[in-house]
Amino acid sequence: MYALKYDTTVAAVWDSLPPEVSEQLSDVLATACTDPLGATVPYGEDDGMMRMLVLDEVFAVIYLGHRTRTLHLYQIDYLG
């Protein structure tokens, strides 16, 4: 299990999402904390660390800290 970490800027973006989109993102992030490589796609070159969650109305850029078992959420972009 990976721990989810993010800063206040990302938290503000997440809080501003429509409720159904925020809930969907929460569900996918919970899955990513259990299976980060299976729940995400590569971001650029597949180095196993920079990854993306891609949903219908939102995508998120994450960094996987495999040694610390931490999933760092760096960016959320709302497409709706």
MMTF fields as JSON, N, C-alpha, C and O atoms, coordinates in Angstrom:
{
  "mmtfVersion": "1.0.0",
  "mmtfProducer": "UNKNOWN",
  "numBonds": 319,
  "numAtoms": 320,
  "numGroups": 80,
  "numChains": 1,
  "numModels": 1,
  "chainsPerModel": [1],
  "groupsPerChain": [80],
  "chainIdList": ["A"],
  "bondAtomList": [4, 2, 8, 6, 12, 10, 16, 14, 20, 18, 24, 22, 28, 26, 32, 30, 36, 34, 40, 38, 44, 42, 48, 46, 52, 50, 56, 54, 60, 58, 64, 62, 68, 66, 72, 70, 76, 74, 80, 78, 84, 82, 88, 86, 92, 90, 96, 94, 100, 98, 104, 102, 108, 106, 112, 110, 116, 114, 120, 118, 124, 122, 128, 126, 132, 130, 136, 134, 140, 138, 144, 142, 148, 146, 152, 150, 156, 154, 160, 158, 164, 162, 168, 166, 172, 170, 176, 174, 180, 178, 184, 182, 188, 186, 192, 190, 196, 194, 200, 198, 204, 202, 208, 206, 212, 210, 216, 214, 220, 218, 224, 222, 228, 226, 232, 230, 236, 234, 240, 238, 244, 242, 248, 246, 252, 250, 256, 254, 260, 258, 264, 262, 268, 266, 272, 270, 276, 274, 280, 278, 284, 282, 288, 286, 292, 290, 296, 294, 300, 298, 304, 302, 308, 306, 312, 310, 316, 314],
  "bondOrderList": [1, 1, 1, 1, 1, 1, 1, 1, 1, 1, 1, 1, 1, 1, 1, 1, 1, 1, 1, 1, 1, 1, 1, 1, 1, 1, 1, 1, 1, 1, 1, 1, 1, 1, 1, 1, 1, 1, 1, 1, 1, 1, 1, 1, 1, 1, 1, 1, 1, 1, 1, 1, 1, 1, 1, 1, 1, 1, 1, 1, 1, 1, 1, 1, 1, 1, 1, 1, 1, 1, 1, 1, 1, 1, 1, 1, 1, 1, 1],
  "groupList": [{"groupName": "MET", "atomNameList": ["N", "CA", "C", "O"], "elementList": ["N", "C", "C", "O"], "formalChargeList": [0, 0, 0, 0], "bondAtomList": [1, 0, 2, 1, 3, 2], "bondOrderList": [1, 1, 2], "singleLetterCode": "M", "chemCompType": "L-PEPTIDE LINKING"}, {"groupName": "TYR", "atomNameList": ["N", "CA", "C", "O"], "elementList": ["N", "C", "C", "O"], "formalChargeList": [0, 0, 0, 0], "bondAtomList": [1, 0, 2, 1, 3, 2], "bondOrderList": [1, 1, 2], "singleLetterCode": "Y", "chemCompType": "L-PEPTIDE LINKING"}, {"groupName": "ALA", "atomNameList": ["N", "CA", "C", "O"], "elementList": ["N", "C", "C", "O"], "formalChargeList": [0, 0, 0, 0], "bondAtomList": [1, 0, 2, 1, 3, 2], "bondOrderList": [1, 1, 2], "singleLetterCode": "A", "chemCompType": "L-PEPTIDE LINKING"}, {"groupName": "LEU", "atomNameList": ["N", "CA", "C", "O"], "elementList": ["N", "C", "C", "O"], "formalChargeList": [0, 0, 0, 0], "bondAtomList": [1, 0, 2, 1, 3, 2], "bondOrderList": [1, 1, 2], "singleLetterCode": "L", "chemCompType": "L-PEPTIDE LINKING"}, {"groupName": "LYS", "atomNameList": ["N", "CA", "C", "O"], "elementList": ["N", "C", "C", "O"], "formalChargeList": [0, 0, 0, 0], "bondAtomList": [1, 0, 2, 1, 3, 2], "bondOrderList": [1, 1, 2], "singleLetterCode": "K", "chemCompType": "L-PEPTIDE LINKING"}, {"groupName": "ASP", "atomNameList": ["N", "CA", "C", "O"], "elementList": ["N", "C", "C", "O"], "formalChargeList": [0, 0, 0, 0], "bondAtomList": [1, 0, 2, 1, 3, 2], "bondOrderList": [1, 1, 2], "singleLetterCode": "D", "chemCompType": "L-PEPTIDE LINKING"}, {"groupName": "THR", "atomNameList": ["N", "CA", "C", "O"], "elementList": ["N", "C", "C", "O"], "formalChargeList": [0, 0, 0, 0], "bondAtomList": [1, 0, 2, 1, 3, 2], "bondOrderList": [1, 1, 2], "singleLetterCode": "T", "chemCompType": "L-PEPTIDE LINKING"}, {"groupName": "VAL", "atomNameList": ["N", "CA", "C", "O"], "elementList": ["N", "C", "C", "O"], "formalChargeList": [0, 0, 0, 0], "bondAtomList": [1, 0, 2, 1, 3, 2], "bondOrderList": [1, 1, 2], "singleLetterCode": "V", "chemCompType": "L-PEPTIDE LINKING"}, {"groupName": "TRP", "atomNameList": ["N", "CA", "C", "O"], "elementList": ["N", "C", "C", "O"], "formalChargeList": [0, 0, 0, 0], "bondAtomList": [1, 0, 2, 1, 3, 2], "bondOrderList": [1, 1, 2], "singleLetterCode": "W", "chemCompType": "L-PEPTIDE LINKING"}, {"groupName": "SER", "atomNameList": ["N", "CA", "C", "O"], "elementList": ["N", "C", "C", "O"], "formalChargeList": [0, 0, 0, 0], "bondAtomList": [1, 0, 2, 1, 3, 2], "bondOrderList": [1, 1, 2], "singleLetterCode": "S", "chemCompType": "L-PEPTIDE LINKING"}, {"groupName": "PRO", "atomNameList": ["N", "CA", "C", "O"], "elementList": ["N", "C", "C", "O"], "formalChargeList": [0, 0, 0, 0], "bondAtomList": [1, 0, 2, 1, 3, 2], "bondOrderList": [1, 1, 2], "singleLetterCode": "P", "chemCompType": "L-PEPTIDE LINKING"}, {"groupName": "GLU", "atomNameList": ["N", "CA", "C", "O"], "elementList": ["N", "C", "C", "O"], "formalChargeList": [0, 0, 0, 0], "bondAtomList": [1, 0, 2, 1, 3, 2], "bondOrderList": [1, 1, 2], "singleLetterCode": "E", "chemCompType": "L-PEPTIDE LINKING"}, {"groupName": "GLN", "atomNameList": ["N", "CA", "C", "O"], "elementList": ["N", "C", "C", "O"], "formalChargeList": [0, 0, 0, 0], "bondAtomList": [1, 0, 2, 1, 3, 2], "bondOrderList": [1, 1, 2], "singleLetterCode": "Q", "chemCompType": "L-PEPTIDE LINKING"}, {"groupName": "CYS", "atomNameList": ["N", "CA", "C", "O"], "elementList": ["N", "C", "C", "O"], "formalChargeList": [0, 0, 0, 0], "bondAtomList": [1, 0, 2, 1, 3, 2], "bondOrderList": [1, 1, 2], "singleLetterCode": "C", "chemCompType": "L-PEPTIDE LINKING"}, {"groupName": "GLY", "atomNameList": ["N", "CA", "C", "O"], "elementList": ["N", "C", "C", "O"], "formalChargeList": [0, 0, 0, 0], "bondAtomList": [1, 0, 2, 1, 3, 2], "bondOrderList": [1, 1, 2], "singleLetterCode": "G", "chemCompType": "PEPTIDE LINKING"}, {"groupName": "ARG", "atomNameList": ["N", "CA", "C", "O"], "elementList": ["N", "C", "C", "O"], "formalChargeList": [0, 0, 0, 0], "bondAtomList": [1, 0, 2, 1, 3, 2], "bondOrderList": [1, 1, 2], "singleLetterCode": "R", "chemCompType": "L-PEPTIDE LINKING"}, {"groupName": "PHE", "atomNameList": ["N", "CA", "C", "O"], "elementList": ["N", "C", "C", "O"], "formalChargeList": [0, 0, 0, 0], "bondAtomList": [1, 0, 2, 1, 3, 2], "bondOrderList": [1, 1, 2], "singleLetterCode": "F", "chemCompType": "L-PEPTIDE LINKING"}, {"groupName": "ILE", "atomNameList": ["N", "CA", "C", "O"], "elementList": ["N", "C", "C", "O"], "formalChargeList": [0, 0, 0, 0], "bondAtomList": [1, 0, 2, 1, 3, 2], "bondOrderList": [1, 1, 2], "singleLetterCode": "I", "chemCompType": "L-PEPTIDE LINKING"}, {"groupName": "HIS", "atomNameList": ["N", "CA", "C", "O"], "elementList": ["N", "C", "C", "O"], "formalChargeList": [0, 0, 0, 0], "bondAtomList": [1, 0, 2, 1, 3, 2], "bondOrderList": [1, 1, 2], "singleLetterCode": "H", "chemCompType": "L-PEPTIDE LINKING"}],
  "groupTypeList": [0, 1, 2, 3, 4, 1, 5, 6, 6, 7, 2, 2, 7, 8, 5, 9, 3, 10, 10, 11, 7, 9, 11, 12, 3, 9, 5, 7, 3, 2, 6, 2, 13, 6, 5, 10, 3, 14, 2, 6, 7, 10, 1, 14, 11, 5, 5, 14, 0, 0, 15, 0, 3, 7, 3, 5, 11, 7, 16, 2, 7, 17, 1, 3, 14, 18, 15, 6, 15, 6, 3, 18, 3, 1, 12, 17, 5, 1, 3, 14],
  "groupIdList": [1, 2, 3, 4, 5, 6, 7, 8, 9, 10, 11, 12, 13, 14, 15, 16, 17, 18, 19, 20, 21, 22, 23, 24, 25, 26, 27, 28, 29, 30, 31, 32, 33, 34, 35, 36, 37, 38, 39, 40, 41, 42, 43, 44, 45, 46, 47, 48, 49, 50, 51, 52, 53, 54, 55, 56, 57, 58, 59, 60, 61, 62, 63, 64, 65, 66, 67, 68, 69, 70, 71, 72, 73, 74, 75, 76, 77, 78, 79, 80],
  "secStructList": [7, 7, 3, 3, 3, 7, 7, 2, 2, 2, 2, 2, 2, 2, 2, 2, 1, 7, 2, 2, 2, 2, 2, 2, 2, 2, 2, 2, 2, 2, 2, 2, 2, 2, 1, 2, 2, 2, 2, 7, 3, 3, 1, 1, 1, 7, 7, 1, 1, 3, 3, 3, 3, 3, 7, 1, 1, 3, 3, 3, 3, 3, 3, 3, 3, 6, 6, 6, 6, 3, 3, 3, 3, 3, 3, 3, 3, 3, 7, 7],
  "xCoordList": [0.836, 0.0, 0.885, 1.823, 0.58, 1.297, 0.496, -0.735, 1.191, 0.546, 0.377, 1.271, -0.753, -1.027, -0.586, -0.932, 0.181, 0.648, 0.382, 0.522, -0.005, -0.204, -0.16, -0.353, 0.099, 0.22, -1.113, -2.115, -1.11, -2.346, -2.897, -4.11, -2.034, -2.497, -3.284, -4.359, -2.751, -3.449, -4.751, -5.775, -4.716, -5.929, -7.003, -8.18, -6.616, -7.586, -8.213, -9.415, -7.412, -7.944, -8.905, -9.994, -8.521, -9.359, -10.683, -11.745, -10.62, -11.828, -12.748, -13.956, -12.2, -13.003, -13.676, -14.498, -13.343, -13.944, -15.421, -15.829, -16.231, -17.617, -17.639, -16.753, -18.63, -18.647, -18.472, -17.739, -19.137, -19.039, -17.639, -17.158, -16.987, -15.621, -14.646, -13.739, -14.831, -13.982, -14.086, -13.082, -15.297, -15.502, -14.835, -14.213, -14.967, -14.319, -12.8, -12.146, -12.24, -10.798, -10.38, -9.362, -11.145, -10.845, -10.805, -9.905, -11.79, -11.85, -10.642, -10.06, -10.261, -9.133, -7.814, -6.914, -7.705, -6.493, -6.385, -5.282, -7.494, -7.473, -6.972, -6.184, -7.425, -6.952, -5.464, -4.711, -5.041, -3.626, -2.731, -1.58, -3.23, -2.422, -2.188, -1.212, -3.075, -2.93, -2.134, -1.301, -2.393, -1.74, -1.344, -1.998, -0.284, 0.037, 0.378, 0.001, 1.063, 1.417, 0.232, 0.109, -0.628, -1.8, -2.889, -3.644, -2.991, -4.069, -3.683, -4.511, -2.431, -1.943, -1.328, -1.119, -1.044, -0.349, 0.923, 1.002, 1.912, 3.157, 2.92, 2.034, 3.705, 3.726, 5.032, 6.091, 4.957, 6.178, 6.838, 6.171, 8.148, 8.905, 8.518, 8.407, 8.317, 7.884, 9.056, 9.754, 9.259, 10.327, 9.791, 10.554, 8.473, 7.869, 7.666, 7.208, 8.001, 7.855, 6.896, 6.001, 7.056, 6.132, 4.969, 5.151, 3.774, 2.598, 1.416, 1.455, 0.371, -0.855, -2.061, -2.093, -3.053, -4.386, -5.221, -5.29, -5.846, -6.611, -8.062, -8.384, -8.937, -10.372, -11.081, -10.435, -12.385, -13.124, -12.994, -12.806, -13.09, -13.114, -11.923, -11.847, -11.01, -9.879, -8.679, -8.829, -7.498, -6.299, -5.385, -5.428, -4.567, -3.683, -2.294, -2.137, -1.291, 0.111, 0.609, 0.448, 1.212, 1.707, 3.158, 3.626, 3.841, 5.195, 5.146, 4.647, 5.66, 5.685, 7.034, 8.065, 7.016, 8.219, 8.221, 7.677, 8.831, 8.776, 9.48, 8.999, 10.586, 11.298, 10.503, 10.455, 9.881, 9.11, 7.654, 6.886, 7.276, 5.894, 4.924, 3.935, 5.261, 4.467, 4.038, 4.835, 2.78, 2.239, 2.049, 1.181, 2.856, 2.805, 1.929, 2.258, 0.841, -0.069, 0.412, 0.348, 0.897, 1.502, 0.582, 0.72, -0.344, -1.142, -2.477, -2.549, -3.536, -4.863, -5.347, -5.325, -5.776, -6.338, -7.767, -8.014, -8.696, -10.113, -10.408, -10.104, -10.991, -11.221, -12.662, -12.982, -13.529, -14.956, -15.278, -16.443],
  "yCoordList": [-1.179, 0.0, 1.248, 1.353, 2.179, 3.453, 4.53, 4.529, 5.434, 6.568, 7.689, 7.925, 8.373, 9.478, 10.792, 11.091, 11.577, 12.881, 13.927, 13.656, 15.129, 16.244, 17.545, 17.555, 18.65, 19.943, 20.695, 20.205, 21.876, 22.641, 23.141, 23.296, 23.392, 23.825, 22.711, 22.95, 21.508, 20.362, 20.11, 19.797, 20.244, 20.06, 21.061, 20.706, 22.307, 23.328, 22.99, 23.177, 22.499, 22.091, 20.919, 20.92, 19.937, 18.769, 19.202, 18.715, 20.104, 20.596, 21.36, 21.416, 21.942, 22.728, 21.882, 22.398, 20.605, 19.739, 19.513, 19.548, 19.28, 18.884, 17.609, 16.765, 17.463, 16.33, 14.956, 14.117, 14.718, 13.392, 13.143, 12.01, 14.18, 14.056, 13.849, 13.022, 14.591, 14.444, 13.033, 12.436, 12.512, 11.152, 10.114, 9.171, 10.295, 9.37, 9.411, 8.368, 10.616, 10.756, 10.082, 9.392, 10.274, 9.643, 8.126, 7.476, 7.566, 6.114, 5.582, 4.568, 6.272, 5.814, 5.988, 5.157, 7.067, 7.247, 6.169, 5.714, 5.759, 4.672, 3.39, 2.655, 3.125, 1.95, 2.089, 1.123, 3.289, 3.524, 3.34, 2.928, 3.632, 3.439, 1.948, 1.576, 1.116, -0.329, -0.938, -1.819, -0.467, -0.992, 0.183, 0.426, 0.911, 2.144, 1.959, 2.798, 0.912, 0.713, 0.204, 0.519, -0.571, -1.094, -0.061, -0.15, 0.916, 1.912, 3.167, 4.058, 3.243, 4.457, 4.126, 2.961, 5.174, 5.022, 5.861, 6.81, 5.526, 6.302, 7.766, 8.086, 8.631, 10.05, 10.285, 10.383, 10.376, 10.469, 9.105, 8.095, 9.082, 7.827, 6.98, 7.499, 5.698, 4.823, 4.467, 3.478, 5.29, 5.034, 4.384, 4.116, 4.131, 3.496, 4.44, 4.02, 5.712, 6.674, 7.81, 8.107, 8.448, 9.508, 8.849, 8.195, 9.027, 8.331, 9.288, 10.388, 8.86, 9.647, 8.78, 7.591, 9.411, 8.838, 9.559, 10.788, 8.83, 9.433, 8.999, 7.818, 9.979, 9.74, 10.551, 11.307, 10.407, 11.124, 12.643, 13.323, 13.182, 14.629, 15.203, 16.41, 14.351, 14.827, 13.911, 12.71, 14.499, 13.656, 14.218, 15.403, 13.345, 13.718, 13.174, 12.065, 13.958, 13.554, 13.168, 13.916, 11.995, 11.505, 11.043, 10.705, 11.042, 10.507, 9.379, 9.557, 8.234, 7.079, 6.977, 6.794, 7.094, 6.881, 5.43, 5.102, 4.569, 3.133, 2.778, 1.919, 3.408, 3.093, 3.532, 2.823, 4.699, 5.215, 4.778, 5.045, 4.097, 3.636, 4.812, 4.769, 5.876, 7.091, 7.45, 7.388, 7.824, 8.307, 9.813, 10.251, 10.601, 12.06, 12.586, 12.416, 13.209, 13.796, 15.22, 16.081, 15.468, 16.753, 17.705, 18.922, 17.173, 18.045, 17.387, 16.179, 18.188, 17.747, 18.733, 19.946, 18.209, 19.048, 18.595, 17.443, 19.525, 19.265, 19.612, 20.718, 18.691, 18.875, 19.263, 19.53, 19.293, 19.545, 20.919, 21.262],
  "zCoordList": [0.0, 0.0, 0.0, 0.79, -0.884, -0.968, -0.235, -0.272, 0.421, 1.079, 0.054, -0.759, 0.089, -0.821, -0.196, 0.947, -0.952, -0.477, -1.55, -2.743, -1.117, -2.038, -1.247, -0.031, -1.958, -1.29, -1.287, -1.809, -0.698, -0.55, -1.883, -2.028, -2.845, -4.167, -4.848, -5.398, -4.81, -5.387, -4.618, -5.224, -3.31, -2.502, -2.908, -2.976, -3.177, -3.586, -4.938, -5.129, -5.866, -7.173, -6.989, -7.563, -6.208, -5.952, -5.321, -5.708, -4.364, -3.694, -4.638, -4.409, -5.688, -6.619, -7.701, -8.459, -7.784, -8.793, -8.49, -7.329, -9.534, -9.286, -8.428, -8.563, -7.558, -6.623, -7.275, -6.752, -8.407, -9.037, -9.594, -9.57, -10.09, -10.618, -9.46, -9.55, -8.386, -7.199, -6.625, -6.237, -6.576, -6.059, -6.951, -6.462, -8.25, -9.187, -9.025, -9.017, -8.896, -8.693, -7.384, -7.341, -6.336, -5.041, -5.161, -4.629, -5.869, -6.039, -6.797, -6.413, -7.886, -8.692, -7.929, -8.045, -7.153, -6.34, -5.266, -4.964, -4.694, -3.711, -4.36, -3.765, -5.567, -6.305, -6.61, -6.494, -7.001, -7.329, -6.111, -6.254, -4.931, -3.723, -3.452, -2.801, -3.949, -3.796, -4.948, -4.736, -6.16, -7.365, -8.267, -9.28, -7.911, -8.634, -10.112, -10.93, -10.468, -11.87, -12.684, -13.868, -12.06, -12.755, -12.957, -13.925, -12.071, -12.125, -12.891, -13.081, -13.331, -13.993, -15.34, -15.679, -16.103, -17.385, -17.331, -16.551, -18.143, -18.14, -18.498, -19.291, -17.917, -18.248, -18.979, -18.359, -20.297, -21.101, -21.19, -21.415, -21.012, -21.047, -19.837, -18.726, -20.043, -18.948, -18.046, -18.27, -17.021, -16.06, -14.776, -13.848, -14.73, -13.565, -12.397, -11.335, -12.577, -11.476, -11.819, -11.029, -12.967, -13.376, -14.1, -15.127, -13.553, -14.071, -14.152, -13.602, -14.84, -14.954, -14.662, -14.976, -14.051, -13.941, -14.985, -14.977, -15.866, -16.943, -16.814, -16.935, -16.563, -16.449, -17.53, -18.256, -17.644, -18.681, -18.561, -19.569, -17.348, -17.174, -16.418, -16.192, -16.035, -15.249, -15.477, -15.701, -15.418, -15.353, -14.28, -13.951, -13.753, -12.655, -12.925, -13.436, -12.578, -12.717, -11.329, -10.364, -11.25, -9.963, -10.102, -11.189, -8.979, -8.885, -7.866, -6.755, -8.243, -7.344, -6.652, -7.299, -5.356, -4.557, -4.098, -3.044, -4.892, -4.603, -3.294, -2.556, -2.999, -1.748, -0.523, 0.483, -0.615, 0.522, 0.476, 1.401, -0.623, -0.83, -0.707, 0.026, -1.47, -1.451, -2.864, -3.8, -3.012, -4.258, -4.093, -3.338, -4.794, -4.71, -5.848, -7.022, -5.5, -6.48, -6.759, -5.882, -7.989, -8.331, -9.077, -8.953, -9.842, -10.7, -10.982, -11.209, -10.966, -11.383, -12.438, -12.226, -13.556, -14.62, -14.902, -15.257, -14.737, -15.011, -16.455, -16.903, -17.181, -18.599, -18.936, -20.094, -17.918, -18.155, -18.299, -18.502]
}
